[in-house]
Amino acid sequence: MNAFLNQYQNNQVSTASPERILIMLYDGAIRFANRAKESLAAGDMEGKVDGINRTIAIVTELSTTLDHKVGGQIAAELDALYGFMVRELSRANLKNDSKALESVDGLLRHLRETWVQAIEVVQQDRNNGVAGQRRQGESAAAAI
């Protein structure tokens, strides 16, 4: 059963649009940050470390895939925010700081929702035949 699930998940990623992959990354980061919070609350240090490490890996991936040439200032600001998250996650790991985990979780949720809205605006513009006009949401979407 696990092999089928892995194949299904791999297929979902390999056929997804870049926008969908971005949202999937945020979903994963949020899921692992929550797992780390729950593990910390339960005294499960191994689970906490695993959740934090996986969240850091995803946030690092989000950072390394930014296109600074296209994204300009938005990409630079996202990069700084991702760096802050990694530092907060490291602090949460070292000091068992649940507030740092909550802070990162809140940022991830806010960014995910912002990206969902930006993607919807771009898709609506495409569907309405808006050509040659670039909204800030599209510029931001190009930063990834």
C-alpha positions in Angstrom: 0.0 0.0 0.0 2.8 2.4 0.8 4.4 1.9 -2.6 1.1 2.9 -4.2 0.8 6.0 -2.1 4.4 7.0 -2.9 3.7 6.5 -6.7 0.5 8.5 -6.4 2.4 11.4 -4.6 5.2 11.3 -7.1 2.7 11.5 -9.9 0.9 14.4 -8.3 4.2 16.4 -8.1 5.5 15.5 -11.6 2.2 16.5 -13.3 1.5 19.7 -11.2 1.9 23.2 -12.4 4.7 25.4 -10.8 1.9 27.2 -8.9 0.5 24.0 -7.6 3.9 22.8 -6.5 4.4 26.0 -4.6 1.2 25.5 -2.7 2.1 21.9 -2.0 5.5 23.0 -0.6 3.7 25.4 1.8 1.2 22.7 2.8 4.1 20.4 3.6 6.0 23.0 5.6 2.9 23.9 7.6 2.2 20.2 8.2 5.7 19.5 9.4 5.8 22.7 11.6 2.5 21.5 13.2 4.0 18.0 13.7 7.0 19.6 15.4 4.7 21.7 17.7 2.6 18.7 18.6 5.8 16.6 19.3 7.3 19.3 21.4 4.1 19.5 23.5 4.1 15.7 23.9 7.7 15.6 24.9 8.6 13.7 21.8 12.0 15.3 21.0 12.7 13.0 18.1 9.4 14.0 16.4 10.1 17.6 17.1 13.6 17.5 15.5 12.2 15.6 12.5 9.4 18.0 12.0 11.7 21.0 12.3 14.3 19.6 10.0 11.7 18.8 7.3 10.2 22.3 7.7 13.7 23.8 7.3 14.3 21.7 4.2 11.2 23.0 2.6 11.7 26.6 3.5 15.3 26.3 2.2 13.9 24.9 -1.1 11.5 27.8 -1.3 14.4 30.2 -0.8 16.8 28.6 -3.3 14.1 28.5 -6.1 13.5 32.3 -6.0 14.3 34.0 -9.2 15.9 37.3 -8.1 16.2 38.6 -11.6 12.5 38.3 -12.4 11.2 38.8 -8.8 13.4 41.8 -7.9 12.5 43.3 -4.6 9.7 40.8 -3.8 12.2 37.9 -4.2 14.7 39.7 -2.0 12.1 40.2 0.7 10.9 36.6 0.5 14.5 35.4 0.7 15.0 37.5 3.9 11.7 36.2 5.4 12.7 32.6 4.6 16.1 33.2 6.3 14.3 34.5 9.3 12.1 31.4 9.4 15.1 29.1 9.3 16.7 31.0 12.2 13.5 30.8 14.2 13.2 27.1 13.5 16.8 26.5 14.6 16.1 28.5 17.8 12.9 26.4 18.3 15.0 23.3 17.9 17.8 24.3 20.2 15.6 25.9 23.0 12.4 23.9 22.6 10.7 27.2 21.9 7.0 26.6 20.9 6.5 30.3 20.3 9.1 30.3 17.6 7.3 27.4 16.0 4.0 29.2 16.2 5.5 32.3 14.7 6.9 30.3 11.7 3.6 28.5 11.3 1.7 31.8 11.2 4.1 33.2 8.6 3.8 30.1 6.4 0.0 30.2 6.6 -0.1 33.9 5.7 2.3 33.4 2.8 0.4 30.4 1.5 -2.9 32.3 1.5 -1.2 35.3 -0.2 0.2 33.0 -2.9 -3.2 31.4 -3.4 -4.8 34.8 -3.9 -2.0 36.0 -6.3 -2.3 32.8 -8.3 -6.1 33.3 -8.6 -5.6 36.8 -9.8 -3.2 35.7 -12.5 -5.4 32.8 -13.6 -8.4 35.1 -13.8 -6.5 37.6 -15.9 -5.4 34.8 -18.2 -8.9 33.5 -18.4 -10.2 37.0 -19.2 -7.6 37.5 -21.9 -5.6 40.2 -20.2 -2.4 40.2 -22.3 0.6 42.3 -21.8 -0.5 43.7 -18.4 1.4 42.6 -15.4 -0.1 42.9 -12.0 1.9 42.8 -8.8 0.5 39.3 -8.2 1.9 38.1 -11.5 5.2 39.7 -10.8 5.3 38.0 -7.5 4.3 34.6 -9.0 7.2 35.0 -11.5 9.6 35.4 -8.5 9.2 31.7 -7.8 
